[in-house]
Amino acid sequence: MTEINSLGAQTAVNAQALKAQLTGALLDLTETQPGLLKPGEAAQAEVLSMRQSGATFQLVLQVIQANGSQTQVQATASQPIPPGSQVTVSQPESNRLAILVQQANASNIATLTRLDTSQVAVGTLLQGKVLTNQPLPVQAGETASFRSLVSLLNSAQAGATLTIDSPRPLPVGSLLSAVVQGDQSLRFVPLSGRQEQLNIAQQLLTQQGRQASLPGLLNALQQIANAQGSDSELRSTANTLLASLADARQLSDGKTLAQAISNSGAFLEGKLLGGLSASVATDLKAQLVRLVAQASVNAPANPVIATATLAQALPAMARSALGLLDRVSPRTPPGAFPLPSRLLQAMENEGDLQQLLRLAAAAISRLQSHALSSLQQSGTLENGNLQTTWQTEVPVRHGQEFIPLQVKLQREETPEQQAERQQREQPDPLQALWRVDLAFDLAPLGPLQVQAQLAQGRLCGQLWAEREQTARLIESQLGDLRARLLARGLEVGDLECRPGIPPQGPHTRIEQRWVDETA
């Protein structure tokens, strides 16, 4: 844990300490400036930049004289003065500036010693660049401590300078990541561990810009399947894909539901790596890739795309083909659940096969968005437990319509449970903590979300309905739901239904500035 230097109730003490540091401080000018200020004249100066060099600090200052003239000078100081700080200076010698004691105060020094949690919520990932690092005086019996100035690169307080006390020195110029624990407390995250997460989040932003909802594609496939004049091979592929979709009534059976989730595309790569090629035939993502390959052959003004190169061609094709998506709906924060419905506009003078290609590519990107969200939400938690996430989307037949059922499963295990699962041939899955999120829009009930938690065989859950009359209807049926769950051998805790949507937790966004700083 890294503590931010306190200000708060100690404002008077810290202000005096700051004045003491700057009392009589002399800045050595890199180049002599005779006559910059007259004897006895004082001028305002703002620190434009600062860079540590060994035990000294190189500054660029903008000196503003009483007559309004401005001069930039370079100087060296023995103490760090953060960029943005405003001080009053005089010129006792041609090669020096002196900071006037009575003008130095805490409000003029541009450093933060307390985070504003209304702007930077607890749990936010901050990225920063280390500007300075100095050892603090150590009393006998105390451990070493270091004070650094860190420039924030993201969040609502980007550009501010943060004063951080740390038990270890932070290399000047290095980049760091830290999670906000409170207004005066941060937890460092190793950059090596964050690099993969940052890459995943950036890929997720890209994929979400390309994706579109599945029903648009499925409706187009249904038209192809019913059209006698369409290409026979394409019509066969469309019929096979549509026939593999489960009916809503079938999902009340546990095995059918498990099979539908297995075929949703979330496990395609795992099946291929595991040599389970027989189960790939009914996988939704695999069928979409085959569909793109077939449509590419017959689409006008499109060259034949070989299956071997399709995986490489698809991202570029999606980028060019899905350029209108951002005009249809706003960009979604990475990791958000559920993914909102996203429509794909028809392009002018576009043929049916070209439209089908764009819809299929957008559907693959949507499934990839779920897969990347799964990776983003998997890993070791602060308490040392391992969280594994599976997020996917299952298209379901409901009469003549297709309803996308979004599913998120999370398993949380203690280190002991992880070891037991790896050692036993048939571990008990109910030993872990499970969280289940569902989201779907079913007429005439409207959008619904389910949040359930299963721990040691005890189930608790909340249902959310955007329509108030639907919430009242579901609330009246919770007794029957409880009875059915008890009949399945589950211990049932709280069950309730609320109108509206579930509250969303804090989401960390990857700022482009972080990438710029590391380029």
Phi and psi in degrees as a GROMACS rama.xvg file:
@    title "Ramachandran Plot"
@    xaxis  label "Phi"
@    yaxis  label "Psi"
@TYPE xy
-111.201  124.878  THR-2
-94.6245  134.213  GLU-3
-81.0401  135.706  ILE-4
-54.5703  127.509  ASN-5
-73.2073  146.634  SER-6
-122.651  -87.1069  LEU-7
37.2321  -119.85  GLY-8
-68.0916  -13.9857  ALA-9
-98.9292  23.4513  GLN-10
-54.9883  -46.0285  THR-11
-62.3387  -42.4333  ALA-12
-64.7776  -45.9913  VAL-13
-67.5065  -36.8368  ASN-14
-63.4773  -40.0927  ALA-15
-67.6991  -38.2869  GLN-16
-64.371  -38.3092  ALA-17
-65.9399  -42.451  LEU-18
-61.7018  -39.6023  LYS-19
-63.5102  -38.5408  ALA-20
-63.1144  -38.3633  GLN-21
-93.2068  -2.69003  LEU-22
-60.2088  118.43  THR-23
65.8457  14.704  GLY-24
-62.6917  131.565  ALA-25
-107.489  133.868  LEU-26
-105.77  122.256  LEU-27
-84.4162  118.711  ASP-28
-72.7313  138.141  LEU-29
-65.0483  -39.0059  THR-30
-122.881  137.391  GLU-31
-62.1975  142.782  THR-32
-129.368  71.9654  GLN-33
-64.1467  131.371  PRO-34
79.1123  13.4822  GLY-35
-60.9504  -45.774  LEU-36
-128.666  141.509  LEU-37
-73.2859  156.369  LYS-38
-55.6826  129.638  PRO-39
83.4392  -7.17965  GLY-40
-84.8073  142.114  GLU-41
-118.686  151.155  ALA-42
-142.665  153.773  ALA-43
-81.2452  143.397  GLN-44
-138.204  139.171  ALA-45
-116.23  135.2  GLU-46
-80.33  116.215  VAL-47
-86.0486  -36.5905  LEU-48
-155.203  160.292  SER-49
-146.434  140.347  MET-50
-143.293  129.818  ARG-51
-81.0944  137.241  GLN-52
-135.218  96.2369  SER-53
67.8292  -124.194  GLY-54
-94.3781  0.0995986  ALA-55
-114.266  170.623  THR-56
-132.02  122.665  PHE-57
-91.304  126.137  GLN-58
-118.395  150.325  LEU-59
-117.355  120.303  VAL-60
-116.98  147.347  LEU-61
-106.082  110.134  GLN-62
-94.0913  124.129  VAL-63
-114.37  113.233  ILE-64
-84.7752  169.4  GLN-65
-60.9148  -31.6161  ALA-66
-82.3647  2.2737  ASN-67
95.5298  -10.6269  GLY-68
-69.6491  145.86  SER-69
-123.013  138.424  GLN-70
-138.052  131.824  THR-71
-93.6276  131.117  GLN-72
-131.686  154.535  VAL-73
-107.918  137.944  GLN-74
-146.303  165.203  ALA-75
-120.441  134.48  THR-76
-124.216  157.718  ALA-77
-90.6351  -12.6248  SER-78
-124.328  146.401  GLN-79
-72.2212  136.371  PRO-80
-126.016  108.886  ILE-81
-62.6817  152.08  PRO-82
-56.8592  140.785  PRO-83
95.4449  -14.6597  GLY-84
-67.7616  143.918  SER-85
-119.167  125.836  GLN-86
-133.18  163.773  VAL-87
-107.276  130.255  THR-88
-126.021  158.014  VAL-89
-128.271  174.617  SER-90
-125.815  91.2641  GLN-91
-72.9474  -28.7968  PRO-92
-136.13  163.003  GLU-93
-66.3595  -22.9499  SER-94
-110.044  16.6227  ASN-95
-143.645  150.339  ARG-96
-120.085  146.8  LEU-97
-118.142  135.712  ALA-98
-84.786  125.617  ILE-99
-75.2005  128.322  LEU-100
-60.1915  -47.8046  VAL-101
-68.3661  -12.4124  GLN-102
-96.5433  -11.8387  GLN-103
-82.4396  123.701  ALA-104
-147.085  162.353  ASN-105
-61.268  -34.1413  ALA-106
-68.6755  -20.7972  SER-107
-90.8188  -6.59547  ASN-108
-100.335  118.462  ILE-109
-84.0387  64.4519  ALA-110
-126.792  147.208  THR-111
-98.6904  131.955  LEU-112
-115.63  3.16345  THR-113
-150.097  131.051  ARG-114
-81.5656  144.875  LEU-115
-89.1525  100.738  ASP-116
-70.6627  -8.55272  THR-117
-75.9394  -24.2683  SER-118
-98.4177  -34.6531  GLN-119
-122.164  95.273  VAL-120
-68.051  154.449  ALA-121
-58.91  134.239  VAL-122
98.6459  -9.80727  GLY-123
-70.8433  138.379  THR-124
-87.5536  119.577  LEU-125
-100.956  142.2  LEU-126
-117.216  139.835  GLN-127
-147.341  164.067  GLY-128
-118.295  128.167  LYS-129
-75.1741  122.972  VAL-130
-93.4258  -42.8657  LEU-131
-141.578  161.288  THR-132
-150.248  124.065  ASN-133
-135.785  139.135  GLN-134
-73.3504  141.979  PRO-135
-91.9553  151.765  LEU-136
-57.1092  137.509  PRO-137
-117.672  128.302  VAL-138
-84.7076  163.326  GLN-139
-58.9491  130.133  ALA-140
87.7391  -6.46396  GLY-141
-92.3955  153.441  GLU-142
-83.9683  156.724  THR-143
-64.9722  147.441  ALA-144
-143.794  150.565  SER-145
-132.357  145.489  PHE-146
-115.473  131.188  ARG-147
-129.459  151.113  SER-148
-103.541  126.993  LEU-149
-123.727  126.666  VAL-150
-87.39  122.419  SER-151
-75.0702  134.61  LEU-152
-104.593  -12.9428  LEU-153
-139.954  -174.896  ASN-154
75.8791  179.145  SER-155
-68.097  -17.1001  ALA-156
-104.799  25.0706  GLN-157
-57.978  138.744  ALA-158
94.7413  -17.9751  GLY-159
-76.4915  159.158  ALA-160
-108.233  128.573  THR-161
-108.043  132.741  LEU-162
-93.0218  121.633  THR-163
-125.988  131.954  ILE-164
-100.107  130.166  ASP-165
-135.874  148.109  SER-166
-74.6345  -6.20557  PRO-167
-136.087  153.698  ARG-168
-70.3849  142.08  PRO-169
-104.6  119.984  LEU-170
-58.7718  131.079  PRO-171
-63.7673  134.152  VAL-172
89.7118  -8.39194  GLY-173
-79.9394  158.41  SER-174
-100.869  142.07  LEU-175
-135.616  155.749  LEU-176
-122.055  139.322  SER-177
-147.998  144.957  ALA-178
-98.7333  132.988  VAL-179
-70.5301  121.377  VAL-180
-100.434  -25.2077  GLN-181
-176.142  -176.738  GLY-182
-68.7798  -17.966  ASP-183
-130.715  27.3235  GLN-184
-147.896  131.729  SER-185
-127.209  153.961  LEU-186
-121.449  118.728  ARG-187
-67.6978  143.115  PHE-188
-115.916  124.328  VAL-189
-56.601  132.24  PRO-190
-63.168  -33.0953  LEU-191
-61.9979  -37.1103  SER-192
-75.29  -25.9167  GLY-193
-84.0317  -23.0272  ARG-194
-58.0804  -45.2364  GLN-195
-63.8421  -41.315  GLU-196
-64.639  -38.2131  GLN-197
-65.05  -41.3838  LEU-198
-63.7215  -42.0523  ASN-199
-62.0929  -44.5496  ILE-200
-64.0051  -38.3721  ALA-201
-67.7263  -40.1389  GLN-202
-64.1403  -36.8956  GLN-203
-64.8343  -41.4007  LEU-204
-59.386  -41.2495  LEU-205
-66.1574  -46.6807  THR-206
-64.5028  -38.0273  GLN-207
-67.581  -22.6686  GLN-208
-76.0939  -14.9052  GLY-209
-103.643  -21.7356  ARG-210
-78.8812  159.489  GLN-211
-147.688  161.383  ALA-212
-65.0967  151.411  SER-213
-70.6622  -36.3672  LEU-214
-55.7398  -33.0548  PRO-215
-59.4281  -44.9804  GLY-216
-66.9962  -44.4301  LEU-217
-63.998  -37.2037  LEU-218
-65.0603  -38.8777  ASN-219
-66.0396  -38.707  ALA-220
-66.3133  -35.1888  LEU-221
-65.7786  -35.9503  GLN-222
-66.9078  -39.8991  GLN-223
-65.9062  -41.3664  ILE-224
-64.0037  -30.5049  ALA-225
-91.5072  -9.60702  ASN-226
-90.9481  117.947  ALA-227
-69.7757  -25.2265  GLN-228
-84.6173  -2.21904  GLY-229
-77.6908  162.963  SER-230
-56.7703  131.918  ASP-231
-64.1232  -39.7797  SER-232
-67.6215  -40.7657  GLU-233
-67.2304  -38.8928  LEU-234
-65.6289  -36.6108  ARG-235
-65.3481  -42.3149  SER-236
-62.7574  -40.635  THR-237
-65.264  -42.4558  ALA-238
-63.5889  -41.4591  ASN-239
-63.6003  -43.4156  THR-240
-65.0921  -46.0197  LEU-241
-66.3045  -35.2708  LEU-242
-69.289  -22.9045  ALA-243
-79.8012  -9.11807  SER-244
-80.733  137.76  LEU-245
-79.2222  150.664  ALA-246
-83.6523  149.816  ASP-247
-56.76  -38.3878  ALA-248
-68.3521  -27.0005  ARG-249
-72.5201  -22.302  GLN-250
-74.518  -4.70367  LEU-251
-72.4594  -15.003  SER-252
-88.994  128.274  ASP-253
-60.9103  -40.9323  GLY-254
-66.9782  -39.7858  LYS-255
-65.0572  -40.8247  THR-256
-63.3848  -43.7395  LEU-257
-62.035  -40.2168  ALA-258
-66.3207  -38.5034  GLN-259
-64.8367  -40.9325  ALA-260
-67.477  -39.28  ILE-261
-62.7405  -32.4909  SER-262
-93.4861  8.0297  ASN-263
-76.056  -8.73554  SER-264
103.855  -13.1821  GLY-265
-69.1026  -22.804  ALA-266
-115.877  14.9625  PHE-267
-59.4646  -50.1794  LEU-268
-62.0137  -38.566  GLU-269
-65.2547  -38.2534  GLY-270
-64.5525  -42.0165  LYS-271
-65.7135  -42.1659  LEU-272
-66.8073  -32.3801  LEU-273
-85.0753  2.48245  GLY-274
74.057  19.0955  GLY-275
-91.3764  59.6569  LEU-276
-66.3665  -27.0808  SER-277
-64.7176  -32.8595  ALA-278
-84.8798  -3.40813  SER-279
-77.4313  -24.4746  VAL-280
-58.4985  -35.3081  ALA-281
-98.096  4.84449  THR-282
-73.1355  132.977  ASP-283
-62.5789  -45.1265  LEU-284
-65.8233  -40.3127  LYS-285
-62.2466  -40.1896  ALA-286
-66.5206  -34.994  GLN-287
-67.9976  -38.8406  LEU-288
-63.6145  -42.4041  VAL-289
-63.812  -37.4965  ARG-290
-62.6327  -43.2558  LEU-291
-62.2578  -40.9765  VAL-292
-62.3474  -42.9256  ALA-293
-70.6221  -42.8755  GLN-294
-66.2422  -31.6616  ALA-295
-67.0756  -31.2953  SER-296
-66.2377  -39.8189  VAL-297
-97.9395  -13.1931  ASN-298
-66.7439  136.762  ALA-299
-66.3548  145.276  PRO-300
62.0442  25.4123  ALA-301
-125.628  127.625  ASN-302
-70.6052  163.438  PRO-303
-66.9284  127.604  VAL-304
-105.56  113.013  ILE-305
-68.4118  148.492  ALA-306
-59.2968  -35.023  THR-307
-66.1605  -28.3551  ALA-308
-103.741  0.575592  THR-309
-61.5953  -42.0646  LEU-310
-61.4055  -33.3066  ALA-311
-79.8264  -33.2772  GLN-312
-77.38  -28.8978  ALA-313
-58.9978  -46.2911  LEU-314
-59.1687  -44.6772  PRO-315
-65.4326  -40.3067  ALA-316
-63.2785  -41.2129  MET-317
-65.3111  -37.9664  ALA-318
-62.3468  -42.6793  ARG-319
-77.5343  -33.0649  SER-320
-82.2443  -25.5697  ALA-321
-106.996  28.8126  LEU-322
-65.7987  -19.354  GLY-323
-87.2401  -2.95958  LEU-324
-62.9124  -40.1709  LEU-325
-65.2018  -18.9351  ASP-326
-80.8318  -14.9429  ARG-327
-89.3665  -43.8913  VAL-328
-148.562  155.28  SER-329
-69.1152  158.795  PRO-330
-68.2798  140.255  ARG-331
-95.3427  137.279  THR-332
-59.5474  138.394  PRO-333
-61.5167  140.136  PRO-334
85.9402  -1.63621  GLY-335
-69.0989  142.971  ALA-336
-135.885  133.965  PHE-337
-80.6657  162.604  PRO-338
-67.7445  133.054  LEU-339
-72.3071  159.82  PRO-340
-63.0265  138.049  SER-341
-137.975  119.497  ARG-342
-94.4134  153.349  LEU-343
-114.617  119.26  LEU-344
-74.9641  144.371  GLN-345
-73.9586  140.19  ALA-346
-91.5802  151.689  MET-347
-65.4668  138.779  GLU-348
58.3907  34.7986  ASN-349
-101.092  132.329  GLU-350
-78.6935  169.024  GLY-351
-61.7821  -41.8768  ASP-352
-69.0838  -37.1331  LEU-353
-64.597  -40.2345  GLN-354
-64.5114  -40.9668  GLN-355
-62.0846  -40.534  LEU-356
-60.3638  -45.5235  LEU-357
-64.7641  -40.5127  ARG-358
-64.9313  -41.0666  LEU-359
-67.6019  -42.8108  ALA-360
-63.1731  -38.5247  ALA-361
-67.4639  -35.3493  ALA-362
-67.3336  -39.9784  ALA-363
-63.0889  -41.9347  ILE-364
-63.3719  -34.0856  SER-365
-66.6894  -43.3908  ARG-366
-64.4628  -36.82  LEU-367
-66.0037  -34.1971  GLN-368
-61.5899  -42.0197  SER-369
-63.7116  -41.848  HIS-370
-63.8724  -42.9114  ALA-371
-66.8046  -36.7564  LEU-372
-62.7441  -35.5933  SER-373
-61.8906  -45.5796  SER-374
-64.1273  -40.5891  LEU-375
-63.3857  -30.6234  GLN-376
-101.43  14.3172  GLN-377
-111.641  142.261  SER-378
148.203  -174.298  GLY-379
-82.8966  128.873  THR-380
-83.1657  173.444  LEU-381
-61.6777  -30.8171  GLU-382
-83.5258  4.06911  ASN-383
90.1938  -7.00187  GLY-384
-76.1931  152.299  ASN-385
-97.0975  123.903  LEU-386
-108.03  127.112  GLN-387
-118.941  131.3  THR-388
-121.056  135.475  THR-389
-122.643  113.805  TRP-390
-121.328  132.218  GLN-391
-156.244  -177.817  THR-392
-138.912  127.173  GLU-393
-114.01  112.499  VAL-394
-74.4173  132.231  PRO-395
-124.752  137.017  VAL-396
-76.5387  133.567  ARG-397
-139.217  90.9237  HIS-398
67.8117  -125.814  GLY-399
-92.4161  2.40933  GLN-400
-107.762  166.125  GLU-401
-119.108  122.553  PHE-402
-109.663  118.62  ILE-403
-78.5305  122.313  PRO-404
-100.521  112.096  LEU-405
-90.8028  133.537  GLN-406
-129.652  135.433  VAL-407
-133.251  120.081  LYS-408
-111.956  132.459  LEU-409
-129.265  131.347  GLN-410
-114.972  128.997  ARG-411
-118.838  124.64  GLU-412
-125.331  142.69  GLU-413
-75.9005  162.046  THR-414
-54.8077  -36.918  PRO-415
-66.3667  -41.0716  GLU-416
-67.165  -35.1231  GLN-417
-62.0659  -46.9652  GLN-418
-62.5683  -40.9227  ALA-419
-65.4077  -40.2149  GLU-420
-64.183  -37.0709  ARG-421
-74.5457  -26.7172  GLN-422
-87.4147  -35.0821  GLN-423
-87.3251  142.611  ARG-424
-70.6979  -36.8219  GLU-425
-128.655  76.9277  GLN-426
-68.1349  155.199  PRO-427
-82.6064  110.867  ASP-428
-66.3326  -21.7815  PRO-429
-77.5997  -5.05499  LEU-430
-69.3154  -30.2201  GLN-431
-81.1449  166.241  ALA-432
-90.008  126.724  LEU-433
-116.179  139.668  TRP-434
-123.676  135.997  ARG-435
-127.122  124.874  VAL-436
-118.124  132.851  ASP-437
-127.06  147.725  LEU-438
-148.05  131.381  ALA-439
-160.719  162.49  PHE-440
-124.406  104.087  ASP-441
-117.212  117.434  LEU-442
-70.7353  141.224  ALA-443
-94.5633  14.8312  PRO-444
-76.4417  -26.8683  LEU-445
88.146  -173.533  GLY-446
-63.8193  133.79  PRO-447
-131.941  146.597  LEU-448
-134.742  144.452  GLN-449
-125.665  132.889  VAL-450
-126.254  115.041  GLN-451
-127.01  153.631  ALA-452
-136.4  130.746  GLN-453
-120.796  116.589  LEU-454
-135.171  120.526  ALA-455
53.355  39.7487  GLN-456
80.3542  3.47217  GLY-457
-106.232  126.804  ARG-458
-109.785  130.591  LEU-459
-127.119  151.326  CYS-460
-162.753  157.007  GLY-461
-129.278  139.467  GLN-462
-114.707  142.347  LEU-463
-126.276  128.304  TRP-464
-123.183  128.884  ALA-465
-69.8926  -26.7576  GLU-466
-95.5752  127.675  ARG-467
-62.87  -38.0542  GLU-468
-66.4437  -31.8083  GLN-469
-67.799  -40.1316  THR-470
-60.89  -40.842  ALA-471
-66.4486  -39.3624  ARG-472
-63.18  -46.0499  LEU-473
-65.5232  -40.3169  ILE-474
-58.7242  -35.6192  GLU-475
-72.8564  -16.7834  SER-476
-103.417  2.63443  GLN-477
-65.7004  -29.4332  LEU-478
-62.3552  -41.2731  GLY-479
-67.0855  -39.7018  ASP-480
-62.0013  -42.9991  LEU-481
-60.8306  -42.442  ARG-482
-63.28  -39.7603  ALA-483
-67.3911  -39.4605  ARG-484
-66.4078  -40.7002  LEU-485
-63.2049  -36.7999  LEU-486
-65.8061  -23.8178  ALA-487
-83.8626  1.70938  ARG-488
90.3262  12.5205  GLY-489
-92.6954  145.744  LEU-490
-86.9879  127.192  GLU-491
-110.397  126.388  VAL-492
-95.8142  -133.793  GLY-493
-73.3686  135.214  ASP-494
-130.966  129.168  LEU-495
-151.805  159.336  GLU-496
-126.949  132.686  CYS-497
-124.381  148.915  ARG-498
-78.3107  148.552  PRO-499
107.119  -153.379  GLY-500
-126.837  155.105  ILE-501
-63.1059  146.778  PRO-502
-65.531  140.497  PRO-503
-93.6831  134.88  GLN-504
-76.3531  173.314  GLY-505
-66.2387  137.138  PRO-506
-114.742  134.702  HIS-507
-89.0583  127.452  THR-508
-103.737  143.22  ARG-509
-88.3751  118.373  ILE-510
-86.1513  140.998  GLU-511
-62.5592  -27.6854  GLN-512
-61.8832  -33.9708  ARG-513
-61.1925  -42.2587  TRP-514
-66.474  -41.4321  VAL-515
-60.4767  -40.4918  ASP-516
-68.2533  -26.7514  GLU-517
-96.868  -1.30572  THR-518
